[in-house]
Amino acid sequence: MYEVRYGSPRAAERVAWRFQALADATRLRILLRLRDGEECVCNLTDALEAGQSKLSFHLKALKDAGLVRARRAGRWVYYSLEPGAIETLETFLGSLRASHGPLRRVADRCSE
């Protein structure tokens, strides 16, 4: 999990990689479909009206970023959200919210 207090460079790179993977509308649509549970890639192509090669590209990016996991069953691959990755992003964003107050006071001192 992302260490909020110490923010190691490696942890920051991992979080940044995940946010980069989120910076695409198709990938966000994939994640929204997966929030209800595991989906077969064949269902995703129909639901998102996307070709299999395009969808495979985006699923690989999400998988490489650790946001989804894949499970093969026969000739199909099933995808689901990686809960730990979502928790990492929530923790990171929560740490920014918690830091908002002290950052505001520093900015106020600089404007005096």
Biopython code that builds the backbone (N, CA, C, O; Angstrom):
import numpy as np
from Bio.PDB.StructureBuilder import StructureBuilder

atoms = [
    (1, "MET", "N", (0.836, -1.179, 0.000)),
    (1, "MET", "CA", (0.000, 0.000, 0.000)),
    (1, "MET", "C", (0.877, 1.237, 0.000)),
    (1, "MET", "O", (1.993, 1.206, 0.519)),
    (2, "TYR", "N", (0.392, 2.318, -0.570)),
    (2, "TYR", "CA", (1.129, 3.572, -0.643)),
    (2, "TYR", "C", (1.341, 4.120, 0.753)),
    (2, "TYR", "O", (0.389, 4.261, 1.520)),
    (3, "GLU", "N", (2.571, 4.426, 1.082)),
    (3, "GLU", "CA", (2.894, 4.971, 2.391)),
    (3, "GLU", "C", (2.710, 6.479, 2.348)),
    (3, "GLU", "O", (3.545, 7.195, 1.796)),
    (4, "VAL", "N", (1.624, 6.959, 2.925)),
    (4, "VAL", "CA", (1.247, 8.363, 2.833)),
    (4, "VAL", "C", (2.273, 9.272, 3.499)),
    (4, "VAL", "O", (2.641, 10.301, 2.933)),
    (5, "ARG", "N", (2.732, 8.913, 4.674)),
    (5, "ARG", "CA", (3.614, 9.810, 5.412)),
    (5, "ARG", "C", (4.998, 9.949, 4.792)),
    (5, "ARG", "O", (5.595, 11.024, 4.839)),
    (6, "TYR", "N", (5.498, 8.894, 4.225)),
    (6, "TYR", "CA", (6.880, 8.913, 3.765)),
    (6, "TYR", "C", (7.001, 9.049, 2.259)),
    (6, "TYR", "O", (8.023, 9.543, 1.783)),
    (7, "GLY", "N", (6.011, 8.636, 1.494)),
    (7, "GLY", "CA", (5.969, 8.842, 0.055)),
    (7, "GLY", "C", (7.250, 8.496, -0.676)),
    (7, "GLY", "O", (7.845, 9.370, -1.306)),
    (8, "SER", "N", (7.689, 7.264, -0.613)),
    (8, "SER", "CA", (8.921, 6.876, -1.291)),
    (8, "SER", "C", (8.800, 7.113, -2.790)),
    (8, "SER", "O", (7.697, 7.059, -3.335)),
    (9, "PRO", "N", (9.921, 7.376, -3.469)),
    (9, "PRO", "CA", (9.875, 7.573, -4.924)),
    (9, "PRO", "C", (9.254, 6.381, -5.651)),
    (9, "PRO", "O", (8.511, 6.566, -6.615)),
    (10, "ARG", "N", (9.547, 5.172, -5.204)),
    (10, "ARG", "CA", (8.993, 3.986, -5.859)),
    (10, "ARG", "C", (7.468, 3.939, -5.718)),
    (10, "ARG", "O", (6.755, 3.630, -6.673)),
    (11, "ALA", "N", (6.979, 4.253, -4.506)),
    (11, "ALA", "CA", (5.534, 4.267, -4.283)),
    (11, "ALA", "C", (4.881, 5.369, -5.119)),
    (11, "ALA", "O", (3.801, 5.169, -5.675)),
    (12, "ALA", "N", (5.524, 6.517, -5.207)),
    (12, "ALA", "CA", (4.979, 7.619, -6.005)),
    (12, "ALA", "C", (4.924, 7.244, -7.485)),
    (12, "ALA", "O", (3.965, 7.588, -8.175)),
    (13, "GLU", "N", (5.932, 6.552, -7.971)),
    (13, "GLU", "CA", (5.938, 6.106, -9.368)),
    (13, "GLU", "C", (4.800, 5.123, -9.632)),
    (13, "GLU", "O", (4.159, 5.179, -10.681)),
    (14, "ARG", "N", (4.553, 4.233, -8.690)),
    (14, "ARG", "CA", (3.479, 3.256, -8.842)),
    (14, "ARG", "C", (2.115, 3.954, -8.899)),
    (14, "ARG", "O", (1.270, 3.598, -9.720)),
    (15, "VAL", "N", (1.906, 4.929, -8.042)),
    (15, "VAL", "CA", (0.651, 5.681, -8.044)),
    (15, "VAL", "C", (0.524, 6.475, -9.339)),
    (15, "VAL", "O", (-0.551, 6.512, -9.937)),
    (16, "ALA", "N", (1.607, 7.110, -9.777)),
    (16, "ALA", "CA", (1.573, 7.881, -11.025)),
    (16, "ALA", "C", (1.249, 6.986, -12.214)),
    (16, "ALA", "O", (0.492, 7.389, -13.097)),
    (17, "TRP", "N", (1.803, 5.792, -12.253)),
    (17, "TRP", "CA", (1.537, 4.838, -13.335)),
    (17, "TRP", "C", (0.053, 4.501, -13.380)),
    (17, "TRP", "O", (-0.539, 4.395, -14.454)),
    (18, "ARG", "N", (-0.537, 4.334, -12.207)),
    (18, "ARG", "CA", (-1.973, 4.009, -12.153)),
    (18, "ARG", "C", (-2.817, 5.185, -12.626)),
    (18, "ARG", "O", (-3.793, 4.994, -13.351)),
    (19, "PHE", "N", (-2.458, 6.381, -12.229)),
    (19, "PHE", "CA", (-3.218, 7.544, -12.691)),
    (19, "PHE", "C", (-3.070, 7.739, -14.202)),
    (19, "PHE", "O", (-4.023, 8.142, -14.867)),
    (20, "GLN", "N", (-1.898, 7.459, -14.741)),
    (20, "GLN", "CA", (-1.719, 7.540, -16.192)),
    (20, "GLN", "C", (-2.636, 6.562, -16.905)),
    (20, "GLN", "O", (-3.204, 6.882, -17.949)),
    (21, "ALA", "N", (-2.779, 5.376, -16.343)),
    (21, "ALA", "CA", (-3.666, 4.382, -16.951)),
    (21, "ALA", "C", (-5.123, 4.835, -16.888)),
    (21, "ALA", "O", (-5.923, 4.461, -17.744)),
    (22, "LEU", "N", (-5.468, 5.626, -15.894)),
    (22, "LEU", "CA", (-6.837, 6.124, -15.753)),
    (22, "LEU", "C", (-7.140, 7.289, -16.697)),
    (22, "LEU", "O", (-8.302, 7.653, -16.879)),
    (23, "ALA", "N", (-6.122, 7.864, -17.285)),
    (23, "ALA", "CA", (-6.286, 9.075, -18.091)),
    (23, "ALA", "C", (-6.728, 8.768, -19.521)),
    (23, "ALA", "O", (-6.168, 9.303, -20.479)),
    (24, "ASP", "N", (-7.724, 7.911, -19.658)),
    (24, "ASP", "CA", (-8.248, 7.557, -20.970)),
    (24, "ASP", "C", (-9.722, 7.183, -20.795)),
    (24, "ASP", "O", (-10.062, 6.383, -19.924)),
    (25, "ALA", "N", (-10.583, 7.754, -21.612)),
    (25, "ALA", "CA", (-12.028, 7.537, -21.473)),
    (25, "ALA", "C", (-12.408, 6.063, -21.654)),
    (25, "ALA", "O", (-13.269, 5.559, -20.933)),
    (26, "THR", "N", (-11.788, 5.379, -22.593)),
    (26, "THR", "CA", (-12.112, 3.966, -22.804)),
    (26, "THR", "C", (-11.740, 3.146, -21.581)),
    (26, "THR", "O", (-12.497, 2.265, -21.175)),
    (27, "ARG", "N", (-10.594, 3.420, -20.996)),
    (27, "ARG", "CA", (-10.164, 2.674, -19.814)),
    (27, "ARG", "C", (-11.090, 2.948, -18.625)),
    (27, "ARG", "O", (-11.386, 2.047, -17.841)),
    (28, "LEU", "N", (-11.538, 4.180, -18.500)),
    (28, "LEU", "CA", (-12.484, 4.493, -17.428)),
    (28, "LEU", "C", (-13.799, 3.749, -17.638)),
    (28, "LEU", "O", (-14.400, 3.267, -16.678)),
    (29, "ARG", "N", (-14.243, 3.653, -18.873)),
    (29, "ARG", "CA", (-15.469, 2.907, -19.172)),
    (29, "ARG", "C", (-15.296, 1.423, -18.845)),
    (29, "ARG", "O", (-16.224, 0.780, -18.357)),
    (30, "ILE", "N", (-14.115, 0.886, -19.114)),
    (30, "ILE", "CA", (-13.834, -0.515, -18.776)),
    (30, "ILE", "C", (-13.947, -0.706, -17.269)),
    (30, "ILE", "O", (-14.600, -1.641, -16.805)),
    (31, "LEU", "N", (-13.310, 0.182, -16.503)),
    (31, "LEU", "CA", (-13.338, 0.060, -15.047)),
    (31, "LEU", "C", (-14.759, 0.179, -14.509)),
    (31, "LEU", "O", (-15.127, -0.524, -13.568)),
    (32, "LEU", "N", (-15.549, 1.054, -15.094)),
    (32, "LEU", "CA", (-16.942, 1.189, -14.660)),
    (32, "LEU", "C", (-17.722, -0.103, -14.907)),
    (32, "LEU", "O", (-18.570, -0.479, -14.099)),
    (33, "ARG", "N", (-17.442, -0.775, -16.007)),
    (33, "ARG", "CA", (-18.095, -2.067, -16.280)),
    (33, "ARG", "C", (-17.655, -3.130, -15.276)),
    (33, "ARG", "O", (-18.444, -3.991, -14.888)),
    (34, "LEU", "N", (-16.396, -3.062, -14.860)),
    (34, "LEU", "CA", (-15.856, -4.077, -13.952)),
    (34, "LEU", "C", (-16.233, -3.841, -12.498)),
    (34, "LEU", "O", (-16.038, -4.726, -11.664)),
    (35, "ARG", "N", (-16.766, -2.672, -12.177)),
    (35, "ARG", "CA", (-17.111, -2.414, -10.772)),
    (35, "ARG", "C", (-18.207, -3.342, -10.272)),
    (35, "ARG", "O", (-18.327, -3.574, -9.069)),
    (36, "ASP", "N", (-19.013, -3.877, -11.196)),
    (36, "ASP", "CA", (-20.087, -4.793, -10.810)),
    (36, "ASP", "C", (-19.626, -6.244, -10.749)),
    (36, "ASP", "O", (-20.402, -7.128, -10.386)),
    (37, "GLY", "N", (-18.369, -6.493, -11.103)),
    (37, "GLY", "CA", (-17.837, -7.849, -11.025)),
    (37, "GLY", "C", (-17.086, -8.233, -12.285)),
    (37, "GLY", "O", (-16.940, -7.440, -13.216)),
    (38, "GLU", "N", (-16.628, -9.438, -12.289)),
    (38, "GLU", "CA", (-15.817, -9.982, -13.375)),
    (38, "GLU", "C", (-16.590, -9.988, -14.696)),
    (38, "GLU", "O", (-17.789, -10.266, -14.734)),
    (39, "GLU", "N", (-15.873, -9.675, -15.773)),
    (39, "GLU", "CA", (-16.464, -9.668, -17.121)),
    (39, "GLU", "C", (-15.557, -10.412, -18.084)),
    (39, "GLU", "O", (-14.332, -10.303, -18.025)),
    (40, "CYS", "N", (-16.173, -11.160, -18.959)),
    (40, "CYS", "CA", (-15.458, -11.806, -20.051)),
    (40, "CYS", "C", (-15.117, -10.745, -21.093)),
    (40, "CYS", "O", (-15.893, -9.818, -21.321)),
    (41, "VAL", "N", (-13.963, -10.885, -21.718)),
    (41, "VAL", "CA", (-13.567, -9.908, -22.726)),
    (41, "VAL", "C", (-14.595, -9.840, -23.861)),
    (41, "VAL", "O", (-14.790, -8.780, -24.457)),
    (42, "CYS", "N", (-15.244, -10.953, -24.158)),
    (42, "CYS", "CA", (-16.257, -10.947, -25.217)),
    (42, "CYS", "C", (-17.435, -10.050, -24.844)),
    (42, "CYS", "O", (-17.990, -9.372, -25.708)),
    (43, "ASN", "N", (-17.825, -10.037, -23.558)),
    (43, "ASN", "CA", (-18.898, -9.154, -23.104)),
    (43, "ASN", "C", (-18.475, -7.692, -23.145)),
    (43, "ASN", "O", (-19.275, -6.813, -23.466)),
    (44, "LEU", "N", (-17.221, -7.440, -22.820)),
    (44, "LEU", "CA", (-16.720, -6.063, -22.834)),
    (44, "LEU", "C", (-16.716, -5.484, -24.250)),
    (44, "LEU", "O", (-17.051, -4.315, -24.443)),
    (45, "THR", "N", (-16.341, -6.291, -25.233)),
    (45, "THR", "CA", (-16.324, -5.781, -26.610)),
    (45, "THR", "C", (-17.723, -5.370, -27.041)),
    (45, "THR", "O", (-17.892, -4.339, -27.692)),
    (46, "ASP", "N", (-18.720, -6.159, -26.686)),
    (46, "ASP", "CA", (-20.106, -5.818, -27.036)),
    (46, "ASP", "C", (-20.588, -4.592, -26.266)),
    (46, "ASP", "O", (-21.145, -3.664, -26.852)),
    (47, "ALA", "N", (-20.372, -4.593, -24.953)),
    (47, "ALA", "CA", (-20.880, -3.525, -24.100)),
    (47, "ALA", "C", (-20.245, -2.169, -24.424)),
    (47, "ALA", "O", (-20.909, -1.135, -24.353)),
    (48, "LEU", "N", (-18.962, -2.180, -24.778)),
    (48, "LEU", "CA", (-18.253, -0.926, -25.046)),
    (48, "LEU", "C", (-18.204, -0.592, -26.530)),
    (48, "LEU", "O", (-17.665, 0.440, -26.930)),
    (49, "GLU", "N", (-18.773, -1.475, -27.337)),
    (49, "GLU", "CA", (-18.769, -1.288, -28.793)),
    (49, "GLU", "C", (-17.368, -0.962, -29.296)),
    (49, "GLU", "O", (-17.152, 0.008, -30.023)),
    (50, "ALA", "N", (-16.429, -1.799, -28.888)),
    (50, "ALA", "CA", (-15.028, -1.624, -29.260)),
    (50, "ALA", "C", (-14.503, -2.914, -29.866)),
    (50, "ALA", "O", (-14.904, -4.007, -29.467)),
    (51, "GLY", "N", (-13.619, -2.781, -30.816)),
    (51, "GLY", "CA", (-12.988, -3.950, -31.409)),
    (51, "GLY", "C", (-12.113, -4.656, -30.399)),
    (51, "GLY", "O", (-11.616, -4.041, -29.455)),
    (52, "GLN", "N", (-11.925, -5.947, -30.599)),
    (52, "GLN", "CA", (-11.155, -6.727, -29.636)),
    (52, "GLN", "C", (-9.699, -6.269, -29.545)),
    (52, "GLN", "O", (-9.130, -6.272, -28.453)),
    (53, "SER", "N", (-9.090, -5.879, -30.651)),
    (53, "SER", "CA", (-7.686, -5.449, -30.585)),
    (53, "SER", "C", (-7.558, -4.140, -29.807)),
    (53, "SER", "O", (-6.628, -3.980, -29.016)),
    (54, "LYS", "N", (-8.477, -3.208, -30.022)),
    (54, "LYS", "CA", (-8.444, -1.939, -29.279)),
    (54, "LYS", "C", (-8.672, -2.202, -27.794)),
    (54, "LYS", "O", (-7.983, -1.646, -26.939)),
    (55, "LEU", "N", (-9.641, -3.050, -27.505)),
    (55, "LEU", "CA", (-9.949, -3.362, -26.120)),
    (55, "LEU", "C", (-8.780, -4.083, -25.445)),
    (55, "LEU", "O", (-8.463, -3.809, -24.288)),
    (56, "SER", "N", (-8.147, -4.996, -26.164)),
    (56, "SER", "CA", (-6.991, -5.710, -25.611)),
    (56, "SER", "C", (-5.867, -4.751, -25.250)),
    (56, "SER", "O", (-5.208, -4.922, -24.224)),
    (57, "PHE", "N", (-5.645, -3.741, -26.090)),
    (57, "PHE", "CA", (-4.619, -2.727, -25.816)),
    (57, "PHE", "C", (-4.912, -2.020, -24.490)),
    (57, "PHE", "O", (-4.025, -1.863, -23.651)),
    (58, "HIS", "N", (-6.161, -1.599, -24.316)),
    (58, "HIS", "CA", (-6.532, -0.875, -23.100)),
    (58, "HIS", "C", (-6.526, -1.786, -21.870)),
    (58, "HIS", "O", (-6.119, -1.362, -20.788)),
    (59, "LEU", "N", (-6.968, -3.015, -22.028)),
    (59, "LEU", "CA", (-6.936, -3.954, -20.908)),
    (59, "LEU", "C", (-5.507, -4.261, -20.482)),
    (59, "LEU", "O", (-5.234, -4.416, -19.292)),
    (60, "LYS", "N", (-4.602, -4.349, -21.438)),
    (60, "LYS", "CA", (-3.187, -4.573, -21.107)),
    (60, "LYS", "C", (-2.635, -3.399, -20.309)),
    (60, "LYS", "O", (-1.906, -3.599, -19.337)),
    (61, "ALA", "N", (-2.975, -2.178, -20.709)),
    (61, "ALA", "CA", (-2.511, -0.994, -19.980)),
    (61, "ALA", "C", (-3.040, -1.005, -18.549)),
    (61, "ALA", "O", (-2.304, -0.687, -17.615)),
    (62, "LEU", "N", (-4.306, -1.367, -18.372)),
    (62, "LEU", "CA", (-4.890, -1.436, -17.032)),
    (62, "LEU", "C", (-4.256, -2.555, -16.210)),
    (62, "LEU", "O", (-4.025, -2.402, -15.011)),
    (63, "LYS", "N", (-3.982, -3.662, -16.854)),
    (63, "LYS", "CA", (-3.350, -4.788, -16.162)),
    (63, "LYS", "C", (-1.909, -4.450, -15.777)),
    (63, "LYS", "O", (-1.483, -4.734, -14.657)),
    (64, "ASP", "N", (-1.160, -3.845, -16.702)),
    (64, "ASP", "CA", (0.226, -3.463, -16.412)),
    (64, "ASP", "C", (0.310, -2.462, -15.255)),
    (64, "ASP", "O", (1.270, -2.470, -14.484)),
    (65, "ALA", "N", (-0.706, -1.603, -15.146)),
    (65, "ALA", "CA", (-0.746, -0.619, -14.057)),
    (65, "ALA", "C", (-1.239, -1.245, -12.755)),
    (65, "ALA", "O", (-1.249, -0.588, -11.714)),
    (66, "GLY", "N", (-1.645, -2.505, -12.810)),
    (66, "GLY", "CA", (-2.104, -3.195, -11.615)),
    (66, "GLY", "C", (-3.524, -2.848, -11.209)),
    (66, "GLY", "O", (-3.919, -3.093, -10.069)),
    (67, "LEU", "N", (-4.299, -2.280, -12.125)),
    (67, "LEU", "CA", (-5.674, -1.897, -11.805)),
    (67, "LEU", "C", (-6.683, -3.018, -12.024)),
    (67, "LEU", "O", (-7.747, -3.030, -11.405)),
    (68, "VAL", "N", (-6.350, -3.959, -12.905)),
    (68, "VAL", "CA", (-7.237, -5.102, -13.145)),
    (68, "VAL", "C", (-6.423, -6.383, -13.105)),
    (68, "VAL", "O", (-5.202, -6.375, -13.265)),
    (69, "ARG", "N", (-7.125, -7.471, -12.889)),
    (69, "ARG", "CA", (-6.500, -8.797, -12.952)),
    (69, "ARG", "C", (-7.221, -9.606, -14.014)),
    (69, "ARG", "O", (-8.387, -9.355, -14.319)),
    (70, "ALA", "N", (-6.525, -10.567, -14.569)),
    (70, "ALA", "CA", (-7.076, -11.403, -15.638)),
    (70, "ALA", "C", (-7.056, -12.856, -15.205)),
    (70, "ALA", "O", (-6.149, -13.307, -14.506)),
    (71, "ARG", "N", (-8.090, -13.582, -15.642)),
    (71, "ARG", "CA", (-8.193, -15.013, -15.365)),
    (71, "ARG", "C", (-8.629, -15.695, -16.656)),
    (71, "ARG", "O", (-9.640, -15.330, -17.256)),
    (72, "ARG", "N", (-7.854, -16.684, -17.070)),
    (72, "ARG", "CA", (-8.177, -17.419, -18.287)),
    (72, "ARG", "C", (-9.009, -18.649, -17.932)),
    (72, "ARG", "O", (-8.693, -19.393, -17.003)),
    (73, "ALA", "N", (-10.085, -18.840, -18.705)),
    (73, "ALA", "CA", (-10.929, -20.033, -18.567)),
    (73, "ALA", "C", (-11.250, -20.508, -19.978)),
    (73, "ALA", "O", (-12.080, -19.923, -20.675)),
    (74, "GLY", "N", (-10.583, -21.570, -20.380)),
    (74, "GLY", "CA", (-10.761, -22.046, -21.753)),
    (74, "GLY", "C", (-10.166, -21.049, -22.724)),
    (74, "GLY", "O", (-9.012, -20.645, -22.583)),
    (75, "ARG", "N", (-10.949, -20.653, -23.705)),
    (75, "ARG", "CA", (-10.427, -19.696, -24.693)),
    (75, "ARG", "C", (-10.734, -18.251, -24.359)),
    (75, "ARG", "O", (-10.358, -17.351, -25.111)),
    (76, "TRP", "N", (-11.421, -18.006, -23.227)),
    (76, "TRP", "CA", (-11.791, -16.650, -22.855)),
    (76, "TRP", "C", (-10.959, -16.149, -21.687)),
    (76, "TRP", "O", (-10.472, -16.927, -20.867)),
    (77, "VAL", "N", (-10.808, -14.838, -21.632)),
    (77, "VAL", "CA", (-10.132, -14.192, -20.511)),
    (77, "VAL", "C", (-11.163, -13.341, -19.784)),
    (77, "VAL", "O", (-11.908, -12.577, -20.399)),
    (78, "TYR", "N", (-11.191, -13.485, -18.473)),
    (78, "TYR", "CA", (-12.111, -12.730, -17.629)),
    (78, "TYR", "C", (-11.323, -11.699, -16.837)),
    (78, "TYR", "O", (-10.263, -12.001, -16.288)),
    (79, "TYR", "N", (-11.843, -10.491, -16.782)),
    (79, "TYR", "CA", (-11.166, -9.389, -16.096)),
    (79, "TYR", "C", (-11.981, -8.935, -14.897)),
    (79, "TYR", "O", (-13.211, -8.986, -14.907)),
    (80, "SER", "N", (-11.277, -8.492, -13.865)),
    (80, "SER", "CA", (-11.913, -7.932, -12.677)),
    (80, "SER", "C", (-11.011, -6.852, -12.098)),
    (80, "SER", "O", (-9.819, -6.792, -12.397)),
    (81, "LEU", "N", (-11.600, -5.999, -11.262)),
    (81, "LEU", "CA", (-10.825, -4.941, -10.614)),
    (81, "LEU", "C", (-9.847, -5.544, -9.620)),
    (81, "LEU", "O", (-10.119, -6.583, -9.018)),
    (82, "GLU", "N", (-8.722, -4.896, -9.455)),
    (82, "GLU", "CA", (-7.730, -5.275, -8.445)),
    (82, "GLU", "C", (-7.993, -4.402, -7.222)),
    (82, "GLU", "O", (-7.613, -3.231, -7.218)),
    (83, "PRO", "N", (-8.636, -4.942, -6.180)),
    (83, "PRO", "CA", (-9.049, -4.118, -5.035)),
    (83, "PRO", "C", (-7.903, -3.359, -4.370)),
    (83, "PRO", "O", (-8.080, -2.211, -3.965)),
    (84, "GLY", "N", (-6.744, -3.976, -4.253)),
    (84, "GLY", "CA", (-5.607, -3.303, -3.620)),
    (84, "GLY", "C", (-5.185, -2.043, -4.349)),
    (84, "GLY", "O", (-4.773, -1.067, -3.722)),
    (85, "ALA", "N", (-5.286, -2.059, -5.669)),
    (85, "ALA", "CA", (-4.904, -0.885, -6.458)),
    (85, "ALA", "C", (-5.879, 0.261, -6.226)),
    (85, "ALA", "O", (-5.477, 1.420, -6.124)),
    (86, "ILE", "N", (-7.158, -0.070, -6.143)),
    (86, "ILE", "CA", (-8.165, 0.959, -5.904)),
    (86, "ILE", "C", (-7.960, 1.567, -4.519)),
    (86, "ILE", "O", (-8.075, 2.780, -4.349)),
    (87, "GLU", "N", (-7.660, 0.730, -3.535)),
    (87, "GLU", "CA", (-7.404, 1.213, -2.181)),
    (87, "GLU", "C", (-6.175, 2.120, -2.139)),
    (87, "GLU", "O", (-6.160, 3.114, -1.413)),
    (88, "THR", "N", (-5.151, 1.781, -2.911)),
    (88, "THR", "CA", (-3.948, 2.606, -2.969)),
    (88, "THR", "C", (-4.276, 4.001, -3.482)),
    (88, "THR", "O", (-3.812, 4.994, -2.921)),
    (89, "LEU", "N", (-5.067, 4.081, -4.536)),
    (89, "LEU", "CA", (-5.445, 5.384, -5.090)),
    (89, "LEU", "C", (-6.318, 6.157, -4.109)),
    (89, "LEU", "O", (-6.152, 7.368, -3.958)),
    (90, "GLU", "N", (-7.234, 5.482, -3.448)),
    (90, "GLU", "CA", (-8.075, 6.146, -2.445)),
    (90, "GLU", "C", (-7.224, 6.696, -1.305)),
    (90, "GLU", "O", (-7.451, 7.816, -0.846)),
    (91, "THR", "N", (-6.256, 5.924, -0.850)),
    (91, "THR", "CA", (-5.374, 6.362, 0.231)),
    (91, "THR", "C", (-4.565, 7.579, -0.194)),
    (91, "THR", "O", (-4.419, 8.537, 0.564)),
    (92, "PHE", "N", (-4.043, 7.529, -1.409)),
    (92, "PHE", "CA", (-3.257, 8.656, -1.907)),
    (92, "PHE", "C", (-4.106, 9.918, -1.983)),
    (92, "PHE", "O", (-3.698, 10.973, -1.497)),
    (93, "LEU", "N", (-5.290, 9.817, -2.593)),
    (93, "LEU", "CA", (-6.164, 10.983, -2.711)),
    (93, "LEU", "C", (-6.602, 11.484, -1.340)),
    (93, "LEU", "O", (-6.704, 12.691, -1.121)),
    (94, "GLY", "N", (-6.861, 10.562, -0.417)),
    (94, "GLY", "CA", (-7.220, 10.954, 0.943)),
    (94, "GLY", "C", (-6.098, 11.701, 1.637)),
    (94, "GLY", "O", (-6.351, 12.602, 2.437)),
    (95, "SER", "N", (-4.857, 11.333, 1.338)),
    (95, "SER", "CA", (-3.718, 12.031, 1.954)),
    (95, "SER", "C", (-3.620, 13.461, 1.447)),
    (95, "SER", "O", (-3.167, 14.344, 2.176)),
    (96, "LEU", "N", (-4.037, 13.703, 0.214)),
    (96, "LEU", "CA", (-4.030, 15.069, -0.309)),
    (96, "LEU", "C", (-5.094, 15.909, 0.393)),
    (96, "LEU", "O", (-4.873, 17.076, 0.717)),
    (97, "ARG", "N", (-6.242, 15.295, 0.619)),
    (97, "ARG", "CA", (-7.323, 16.000, 1.297)),
    (97, "ARG", "C", (-6.898, 16.350, 2.719)),
    (97, "ARG", "O", (-7.162, 17.458, 3.186)),
    (98, "ALA", "N", (-6.252, 15.429, 3.405)),
    (98, "ALA", "CA", (-5.818, 15.651, 4.782)),
    (98, "ALA", "C", (-4.757, 16.736, 4.863)),
    (98, "ALA", "O", (-4.646, 17.404, 5.891)),
    (99, "SER", "N", (-3.985, 16.929, 3.823)),
    (99, "SER", "CA", (-2.909, 17.912, 3.826)),
    (99, "SER", "C", (-3.384, 19.297, 3.423)),
    (99, "SER", "O", (-2.613, 20.253, 3.506)),
    (100, "HIS", "N", (-4.599, 19.429, 3.001)),
    (100, "HIS", "CA", (-5.090, 20.703, 2.464)),
    (100, "HIS", "C", (-4.980, 21.842, 3.474)),
    (100, "HIS", "O", (-4.580, 22.946, 3.104)),
    (101, "GLY", "N", (-5.322, 21.605, 4.734)),
    (101, "GLY", "CA", (-5.280, 22.649, 5.748)),
    (101, "GLY", "C", (-3.889, 23.234, 5.941)),
    (101, "GLY", "O", (-3.732, 24.445, 5.788)),
    (102, "PRO", "N", (-2.865, 22.442, 6.267)),
    (102, "PRO", "CA", (-1.523, 22.989, 6.460)),
    (102, "PRO", "C", (-0.971, 23.695, 5.221)),
    (102, "PRO", "O", (-0.256, 24.689, 5.350)),
    (103, "LEU", "N", (-1.289, 23.200, 4.033)),
    (103, "LEU", "CA", (-0.806, 23.866, 2.825)),
    (103, "LEU", "C", (-1.423, 25.251, 2.692)),
    (103, "LEU", "O", (-0.758, 26.178, 2.230)),
    (104, "ARG", "N", (-2.671, 25.405, 3.084)),
    (104, "ARG", "CA", (-3.364, 26.680, 3.015)),
    (104, "ARG", "C", (-2.672, 27.700, 3.916)),
    (104, "ARG", "O", (-2.481, 28.847, 3.512)),
    (105, "ARG", "N", (-2.292, 27.300, 5.136)),
    (105, "ARG", "CA", (-1.639, 28.228, 6.062)),
    (105, "ARG", "C", (-0.298, 28.693, 5.528)),
    (105, "ARG", "O", (0.040, 29.868, 5.674)),
    (106, "VAL", "N", (0.482, 27.805, 4.911)),
    (106, "VAL", "CA", (1.773, 28.196, 4.337)),
    (106, "VAL", "C", (1.558, 29.210, 3.227)),
    (106, "VAL", "O", (2.288, 30.198, 3.144)),
    (107, "ALA", "N", (0.574, 28.984, 2.379)),
    (107, "ALA", "CA", (0.285, 29.925, 1.301)),
    (107, "ALA", "C", (-0.129, 31.270, 1.850)),
    (107, "ALA", "O", (0.258, 32.298, 1.293)),
    (108, "ASP", "N", (-0.906, 31.304, 2.927)),
    (108, "ASP", "CA", (-1.327, 32.561, 3.520)),
    (108, "ASP", "C", (-0.134, 33.347, 4.053)),
    (108, "ASP", "O", (-0.101, 34.573, 3.941)),
    (109, "ARG", "N", (0.850, 32.650, 4.636)),
    (109, "ARG", "CA", (2.042, 33.344, 5.148)),
    (109, "ARG", "C", (2.845, 33.969, 4.023)),
    (109, "ARG", "O", (3.427, 35.039, 4.204)),
    (110, "CYS", "N", (2.889, 33.331, 2.879)),
    (110, "CYS", "CA", (3.680, 33.841, 1.760)),
    (110, "CYS", "C", (3.047, 35.081, 1.142)),
    (110, "CYS", "O", (3.751, 35.872, 0.513)),
    (111, "SER", "N", (1.758, 35.271, 1.301)),
    (111, "SER", "CA", (1.103, 36.410, 0.668)),
    (111, "SER", "C", (1.141, 37.651, 1.550)),
    (111, "SER", "O", (0.688, 38.717, 1.133)),
    (112, "GLU", "N", (1.678, 37.529, 2.772)),
    (112, "GLU", "CA", (1.729, 38.687, 3.678)),
    (112, "GLU", "C", (2.851, 39.618, 3.319)),
    (112, "GLU", "O", (3.038, 40.642, 3.976)),
]
sb = StructureBuilder()
sb.init_structure("model")
sb.init_model(0)
sb.init_chain("A")
sb.init_seg("    ")
for serial, (resi, resn, name, xyz) in enumerate(atoms, 1):
    if name == "N":
        sb.init_residue(resn, " ", resi, " ")
    sb.init_atom(name, np.array(xyz, "f"), 0.0, 1.0, " ", f" {name:<3s}", serial, name[0])
structure = sb.get_structure()
